[in-house]
Amino acid sequence: MMNRQSNKITALYCRIGDPCGDMDGLIHRNQMERLAGYAAEHGLQNPEFFCDWGFPGTTPERPEYQRMLREIEAENVSDLVVVSMNRLWREWVAGYKFFHSVLTRCGITLHVLQDNTIFTPQDLKDTAAWYEELLALFQLESQKGVRT
């Protein structure tokens, strides 16, 4: 019987926000080659590209990002590989929500090439817990400053 994990895909997410003119093809190809090379080198199964070219990272309304989310929500993904965190999102809060509400719940391992970092589902849960503590501290400090 085949291991269920081996049926899952490794999502390779790439994004370039602004067109770069003549460099577009080279930049796209470089990002894709880095992701594919990493997946092969680390034995990540069933790689599938999700590439949004010309979409900013400040909005989740990106077609391939949304398609990737649907695959993650359907529990068809085991690992997510990105060149850098800002390929997924450019805003801190959006990144936290992605960690907390999607990746941890679905048990995804996140690989970030730029930082040479692998976040297991437990690492992502710990990061979400740390963020919640930090947010509570900021809220407490801001309330202290508003006293009348």
Buried (B, 14 or more C-beta within 10 A) or exposed (E): EEEEEEEBBBBBBBBBBEEEEEEBEEBBEEBBEBBBEBBEEEEBBBBBBBBBBEBBBEEBEBEBBEBBBEBBEEEBBBBBBBBEBBBBBBEEEBBBBBBBEBBBBBBBBBBBBEEEEEBEBEBBBEBBEEBEEEEEEEEEEEEEEEEE
